[in-house]
Amino acid sequence: MSVRKIDQKEAEDFFIVINQYCEQNDGNRWPHATIVLSAVDSNLEGPTSHNVYYNESRGRHAESFFIDDLQTLLQKEGVTEITATLVQNYSPCNANHNDIERCADKILKFMKDNIEKKNVSFSLTIQFANFYKCYYKKEDEKWKKSPHINGLVKLRKNGVALQLLKGEEGWNDFFNKFVDVSDEDKTRLRERAALRIDRENVDEIILNYVETKASAEAKVEEHVAEANVQDVTDKLEKMTTKDEW
């Protein structure tokens, strides 16, 4: 199956955002929607499935439509393994004004309610160009308490790989694979992407925080679980010793 692509304007307006967080400089506005490009493989015979998903206006988010298609795939007989890669302009959200769409939680719920129950081997990688509603400021750490950042921590903690769309090599690969654009205009897109270098350095700081927090929380939860098991074991030992069975 051929790769479905976005056009030049979508790449420029939605993905190659050069603003620093908390800023709208040189007349640019932050995009008000998410675009998700997907590549999905399974153990079933057939080519890689490619798709492009868009937000509904004031409705469901792009990630929800991706989950719908995964649900359809799971209904097919004999599916035991799924590998999915998403390339997005924004990282998945985890709250909005009416709490209808919490994409990080939706992905995790789908994994728990569907993937785990069907005992399907599942690998998900999400690559994104911009953090969603990120209010990063070097002198203020309030951004760390964002529900969207915490949503990413939960995804990472549950085995979802997070990657940044950044750097000359990353953008070249993106333009070649996913953007329907002439060579001349591709050069212009590369030049625009190169203006993001300072912002992408900030992105690395934020993602490093997400990775570090996810790892720390996972270790704490592991220790708590081990302590609970030991506590139950100790109680059973005492009950056995006292003939309380």
The 8 nearest C-alpha neighbors of each residue, nearest first, counted from 0:
[[1, 46, 48, 47, 2, 49, 45, 3],
 [2, 0, 3, 49, 48, 47, 46, 4],
 [1, 3, 49, 4, 0, 177, 50, 176],
 [4, 2, 50, 49, 1, 51, 177, 5],
 [5, 3, 177, 178, 179, 2, 6, 51],
 [4, 6, 178, 179, 9, 177, 10, 7],
 [7, 5, 179, 9, 8, 178, 10, 180],
 [6, 8, 10, 9, 180, 11, 178, 179],
 [7, 9, 11, 10, 6, 12, 13, 5],
 [10, 8, 12, 6, 13, 11, 7, 5],
 [11, 9, 14, 7, 8, 13, 12, 15],
 [10, 12, 8, 15, 9, 13, 14, 7],
 [13, 11, 9, 10, 8, 14, 15, 16],
 [14, 12, 9, 30, 10, 11, 88, 15],
 [13, 15, 88, 10, 16, 11, 128, 12],
 [16, 14, 11, 192, 17, 13, 10, 12],
 [17, 15, 14, 18, 13, 12, 29, 11],
 [16, 18, 195, 15, 194, 19, 198, 192],
 [19, 17, 16, 23, 24, 22, 20, 198],
 [18, 20, 22, 198, 21, 17, 23, 24],
 [19, 21, 22, 134, 135, 18, 133, 136],
 [22, 20, 134, 19, 23, 135, 133, 136],
 [23, 21, 20, 19, 24, 18, 28, 29],
 [24, 22, 28, 27, 18, 26, 25, 21],
 [23, 25, 26, 27, 22, 18, 28, 19],
 [26, 24, 27, 23, 18, 28, 17, 22],
 [27, 25, 24, 28, 23, 18, 29, 22],
 [28, 26, 25, 23, 24, 29, 18, 16],
 [29, 27, 23, 30, 26, 24, 18, 16],
 [28, 30, 31, 27, 23, 16, 13, 18],
 [31, 29, 13, 32, 28, 12, 33, 16],
 [30, 32, 29, 33, 13, 28, 54, 56],
 [33, 31, 30, 54, 34, 53, 13, 60],
 [32, 34, 54, 89, 88, 53, 61, 35],
 [33, 35, 53, 87, 52, 88, 61, 36],
 [36, 34, 87, 52, 51, 86, 61, 37],
 [35, 37, 51, 86, 85, 50, 87, 52],
 [38, 36, 85, 50, 49, 84, 35, 51],
 [37, 39, 49, 84, 48, 83, 47, 85],
 [40, 38, 83, 48, 47, 82, 37, 84],
 [41, 39, 47, 82, 81, 83, 48, 38],
 [42, 40, 81, 43, 80, 82, 39, 78],
 [41, 43, 80, 78, 44, 79, 81, 40],
 [44, 42, 41, 45, 78, 77, 40, 80],
 [45, 43, 42, 46, 41, 40, 47, 78],
 [44, 46, 43, 47, 40, 41, 48, 0],
 [47, 45, 0, 48, 44, 40, 1, 39],
 [46, 48, 40, 39, 38, 49, 0, 45],
 [47, 49, 39, 38, 46, 0, 40, 50],
 [50, 48, 38, 2, 37, 3, 47, 39],
 [49, 51, 37, 3, 36, 52, 48, 38],
 [50, 52, 36, 35, 37, 3, 53, 34],
 [53, 51, 61, 35, 34, 36, 50, 64],
 [52, 54, 61, 34, 33, 55, 35, 51],
 [55, 53, 60, 61, 32, 59, 33, 56],
 [54, 56, 58, 59, 57, 60, 53, 61],
 [55, 57, 58, 54, 59, 32, 60, 53],
 [58, 56, 55, 59, 54, 60, 32, 31],
 [57, 59, 55, 56, 60, 54, 100, 99],
 [60, 58, 55, 54, 63, 100, 61, 57],
 [59, 61, 54, 62, 63, 55, 58, 100],
 [60, 62, 54, 53, 52, 63, 64, 35],
 [61, 63, 65, 64, 60, 66, 102, 35],
 [64, 62, 66, 65, 61, 60, 67, 59],
 [63, 65, 67, 66, 62, 61, 68, 52],
 [64, 66, 62, 68, 63, 67, 69, 61],
 [65, 67, 69, 63, 64, 68, 70, 62],
 [68, 66, 64, 70, 65, 69, 63, 71],
 [69, 67, 71, 65, 70, 66, 72, 64],
 [70, 68, 66, 72, 71, 67, 73, 65],
 [69, 71, 73, 67, 68, 72, 66, 74],
 [72, 70, 68, 74, 69, 73, 67, 75],
 [73, 71, 69, 74, 70, 75, 68, 78],
 [74, 72, 70, 71, 75, 69, 78, 76],
 [73, 75, 71, 72, 76, 70, 78, 69],
 [76, 74, 73, 72, 78, 77, 71, 43],
 [75, 77, 78, 74, 73, 72, 79, 43],
 [76, 78, 79, 75, 43, 42, 73, 74],
 [77, 79, 76, 80, 75, 42, 73, 43],
 [80, 78, 119, 120, 77, 42, 81, 118],
 [79, 81, 120, 41, 42, 119, 121, 78],
 [82, 80, 41, 121, 40, 120, 122, 83],
 [81, 83, 122, 40, 39, 121, 123, 41],
 [84, 82, 39, 123, 38, 122, 40, 124],
 [83, 85, 124, 38, 37, 123, 125, 39],
 [86, 84, 37, 125, 36, 126, 124, 87],
 [87, 85, 126, 36, 127, 35, 125, 37],
 [88, 86, 35, 127, 89, 34, 126, 85],
 [87, 89, 14, 128, 127, 13, 129, 34],
 [90, 88, 129, 131, 87, 130, 127, 33],
 [89, 91, 130, 131, 127, 129, 92, 87],
 [92, 90, 102, 103, 89, 93, 131, 151],
 [93, 91, 147, 102, 101, 94, 103, 131],
 [92, 94, 101, 147, 103, 150, 102, 146],
 [95, 93, 101, 98, 92, 100, 146, 147],
 [94, 96, 98, 97, 100, 99, 93, 101],
 [95, 97, 98, 94, 99, 100, 101, 93],
 [96, 98, 99, 95, 100, 94, 101, 57],
 [97, 99, 95, 94, 100, 96, 101, 93],
 [100, 98, 97, 101, 95, 94, 59, 96],
 [99, 101, 98, 102, 94, 95, 59, 60],
 [102, 100, 93, 94, 104, 103, 92, 105],
 [101, 103, 105, 92, 104, 93, 91, 100],
 [102, 104, 106, 93, 150, 105, 91, 101],
 [105, 103, 107, 106, 102, 101, 108, 93],
 [106, 104, 102, 108, 103, 107, 101, 109],
 [105, 107, 109, 103, 104, 108, 102, 110],
 [108, 106, 110, 104, 109, 105, 111, 103],
 [109, 107, 105, 111, 110, 106, 112, 104],
 [108, 110, 106, 112, 107, 111, 113, 105],
 [109, 111, 114, 107, 108, 113, 112, 115],
 [110, 112, 108, 115, 109, 113, 114, 107],
 [113, 111, 109, 110, 108, 116, 114, 115],
 [112, 114, 116, 109, 110, 115, 111, 117],
 [113, 115, 110, 119, 117, 116, 111, 118],
 [116, 114, 118, 111, 117, 113, 110, 119],
 [117, 115, 113, 118, 114, 112, 111, 119],
 [116, 118, 114, 115, 119, 113, 79, 73],
 [119, 117, 115, 116, 114, 120, 79, 113],
 [118, 120, 79, 114, 80, 117, 121, 115],
 [119, 121, 80, 79, 81, 118, 122, 114],
 [122, 120, 81, 82, 80, 119, 123, 114],
 [121, 123, 82, 83, 81, 124, 120, 159],
 [124, 122, 83, 159, 84, 82, 160, 125],
 [123, 125, 160, 84, 159, 161, 85, 83],
 [126, 124, 85, 161, 84, 86, 160, 162],
 [125, 127, 162, 86, 163, 161, 164, 85],
 [128, 126, 87, 163, 164, 88, 90, 89],
 [127, 129, 164, 88, 14, 163, 89, 87],
 [130, 128, 89, 127, 88, 131, 90, 14],
 [129, 131, 90, 89, 133, 132, 128, 127],
 [130, 132, 89, 90, 133, 129, 92, 91],
 [133, 131, 134, 130, 147, 92, 20, 145],
 [132, 134, 131, 130, 135, 20, 142, 21],
 [135, 133, 142, 21, 20, 132, 136, 141],
 [134, 136, 142, 133, 20, 137, 21, 140],
 [137, 135, 139, 138, 134, 140, 142, 20],
 [136, 138, 139, 135, 140, 201, 142, 134],
 [137, 139, 136, 140, 135, 141, 142, 134],
 [138, 140, 136, 137, 141, 142, 135, 134],
 [141, 139, 142, 143, 138, 136, 137, 135],
 [142, 140, 143, 144, 139, 145, 135, 134],
 [143, 141, 134, 140, 135, 144, 145, 133],
 [142, 144, 141, 145, 140, 148, 149, 135],
 [145, 143, 142, 141, 146, 149, 148, 140],
 [144, 146, 148, 147, 142, 143, 149, 141],
 [147, 145, 149, 148, 93, 150, 144, 94],
 [146, 148, 93, 150, 92, 145, 149, 151],
 [149, 147, 151, 145, 150, 146, 152, 143],
 [150, 148, 152, 146, 151, 147, 153, 145],
 [149, 151, 147, 153, 148, 152, 103, 93],
 [152, 150, 154, 148, 149, 153, 155, 147],
 [151, 153, 149, 213, 155, 209, 150, 154],
 [154, 152, 156, 150, 151, 155, 157, 149],
 [155, 153, 151, 157, 159, 156, 152, 150],
 [154, 156, 159, 152, 158, 157, 153, 160],
 [157, 155, 153, 213, 154, 158, 152, 217],
 [158, 156, 154, 155, 159, 153, 107, 152],
 [157, 159, 155, 156, 160, 154, 123, 122],
 [158, 160, 155, 154, 123, 124, 157, 161],
 [161, 159, 124, 155, 125, 158, 123, 162],
 [162, 160, 125, 126, 124, 159, 155, 163],
 [161, 163, 126, 125, 127, 160, 164, 124],
 [164, 162, 127, 126, 165, 128, 161, 202],
 [165, 163, 128, 127, 169, 126, 162, 170],
 [166, 164, 169, 163, 170, 199, 128, 167],
 [165, 167, 169, 168, 170, 164, 196, 193],
 [166, 168, 170, 169, 171, 165, 193, 189],
 [169, 167, 171, 170, 166, 172, 165, 173],
 [170, 168, 172, 166, 165, 171, 167, 164],
 [169, 171, 173, 172, 167, 168, 174, 165],
 [172, 170, 174, 168, 173, 169, 167, 175],
 [171, 173, 175, 169, 170, 174, 176, 168],
 [172, 174, 170, 176, 171, 175, 177, 169],
 [175, 173, 178, 171, 172, 177, 176, 170],
 [176, 174, 172, 173, 177, 171, 178, 179],
 [177, 175, 173, 174, 172, 178, 2, 4],
 [176, 178, 4, 173, 174, 175, 5, 179],
 [179, 177, 174, 5, 4, 6, 180, 176],
 [180, 178, 6, 4, 5, 7, 177, 181],
 [179, 181, 7, 178, 185, 184, 182, 6],
 [180, 182, 184, 183, 185, 179, 186, 7],
 [183, 181, 185, 184, 186, 180, 187, 175],
 [184, 182, 186, 181, 185, 187, 180, 188],
 [183, 185, 187, 186, 181, 182, 180, 188],
 [184, 186, 182, 188, 187, 183, 181, 180],
 [187, 185, 189, 184, 183, 188, 190, 182],
 [186, 188, 184, 190, 185, 189, 191, 183],
 [187, 189, 185, 191, 190, 186, 192, 184],
 [190, 188, 192, 186, 187, 191, 185, 193],
 [191, 189, 187, 193, 188, 192, 186, 194],
 [190, 192, 188, 193, 189, 194, 187, 15],
 [191, 193, 189, 194, 190, 195, 15, 188],
 [192, 194, 190, 195, 191, 196, 189, 167],
 [195, 193, 192, 191, 196, 17, 190, 197],
 [196, 194, 17, 198, 193, 192, 197, 199],
 [195, 197, 199, 198, 194, 193, 200, 166],
 [198, 196, 200, 199, 195, 201, 194, 19],
 [199, 197, 201, 195, 200, 196, 19, 202],
 [198, 200, 202, 196, 201, 197, 195, 203],
 [199, 201, 197, 203, 198, 202, 196, 204],
 [200, 202, 198, 204, 199, 203, 205, 197],
 [203, 201, 199, 205, 200, 204, 206, 198],
 [202, 204, 206, 200, 201, 205, 207, 199],
 [205, 203, 201, 207, 202, 206, 208, 200],
 [206, 204, 202, 208, 207, 203, 201, 209],
 [205, 207, 209, 203, 208, 204, 202, 210],
 [206, 208, 210, 204, 205, 209, 203, 211],
 [207, 209, 211, 205, 206, 210, 212, 204],
 [210, 208, 206, 212, 152, 207, 211, 213],
 [209, 211, 207, 213, 208, 212, 206, 214],
 [212, 210, 208, 214, 213, 209, 207, 215],
 [211, 213, 215, 209, 214, 210, 208, 216],
 [214, 212, 156, 152, 210, 216, 211, 215],
 [213, 215, 217, 211, 212, 216, 210, 218],
 [214, 216, 212, 218, 217, 213, 211, 219],
 [217, 215, 219, 213, 218, 214, 212, 220],
 [216, 218, 220, 214, 215, 219, 213, 221],
 [219, 217, 221, 215, 216, 220, 222, 214],
 [220, 218, 216, 222, 221, 217, 223, 215],
 [221, 219, 223, 217, 222, 218, 224, 216],
 [220, 222, 218, 224, 219, 223, 217, 225],
 [221, 223, 225, 219, 224, 220, 226, 218],
 [224, 222, 226, 220, 225, 221, 227, 219],
 [223, 225, 227, 221, 226, 222, 220, 228],
 [224, 226, 222, 228, 223, 227, 229, 221],
 [227, 225, 223, 229, 224, 228, 230, 222],
 [228, 226, 230, 224, 229, 225, 223, 231],
 [229, 227, 225, 231, 230, 226, 232, 224],
 [228, 230, 232, 226, 227, 231, 233, 225],
 [229, 231, 227, 233, 228, 232, 226, 234],
 [232, 230, 234, 228, 233, 229, 235, 227],
 [231, 233, 229, 235, 230, 234, 228, 236],
 [234, 232, 236, 230, 231, 235, 229, 237],
 [235, 233, 231, 237, 236, 232, 238, 230],
 [234, 236, 238, 232, 237, 233, 239, 231],
 [235, 237, 233, 239, 234, 238, 232, 240],
 [238, 236, 240, 234, 239, 235, 241, 233],
 [239, 237, 243, 235, 241, 240, 236, 242],
 [240, 238, 242, 236, 237, 241, 235, 243],
 [239, 241, 237, 238, 242, 236, 243, 235],
 [242, 240, 238, 243, 239, 237, 244, 236],
 [243, 241, 239, 240, 244, 238, 237, 236],
 [242, 244, 238, 241, 239, 240, 237, 235],
 [243, 242, 239, 238, 241, 235, 240, 237]]
